[in-house]
């Protein structure tokens, strides 16, 4: 029997968002990843597009955001504008009954429009492409000082597109203790090195069709 979202203790308004989107049962990646992310574990998830990975990290983040803390609390890095819009849209739909807004940050859109949205007190999550986020950091229009949750989504595509150095620069700009979650369809050596450097004893979850495996990764 598939696990139900209610069993994980999500707040009622978040459960209503899940219900509004028509989700009743968990995909395998969600069943394995949500609970440890809720507990604060760093996660390496190897899963393809369409596996349900966005909900696997979005739900725990929305559950754990502190609305009494001013400023951004969650950063999701993605390789493309299209993915930024898609992921931000999922956050917004899940959080429709919560005082939490998500802003997609990407190149090709007027930066002034993004700045106006980033300045809203309810903006707690940004979904950003690395280049445009670095632009905001240089302009000091994004403050990562209170970010507690970082997600690297489709990390292998960011590597393929030449963004990995930008990703490292951004991670160095998140000063405080943070929980880091990484999702990637493949695990090239550079991604493994990145994970070992920036993550704390991550739990690795591998999803291949209907099969799933979970293992702890020791730091070297």
Secondary structure, DSSP 8 states (H G I E B T S, - for coil): ---BGGGGT--HHHHHHHHHTT--B--HHHHHHHHHHHTT--EEEE--TTSSHHHHHHHHHHHH--TTS-S--EEEEESSHHHHHHHHHHHHHHTTTTT-EEEEE-TTS-HHHHHHHHTSTTEEEEEEEHHHHHHHHHHT----TT--EEEE-SHHHHHHTT-HHHHHHHHHT--S--EEEEEESS--HHHHHHHHHH-SS-EEEEEETTEEEEEE----
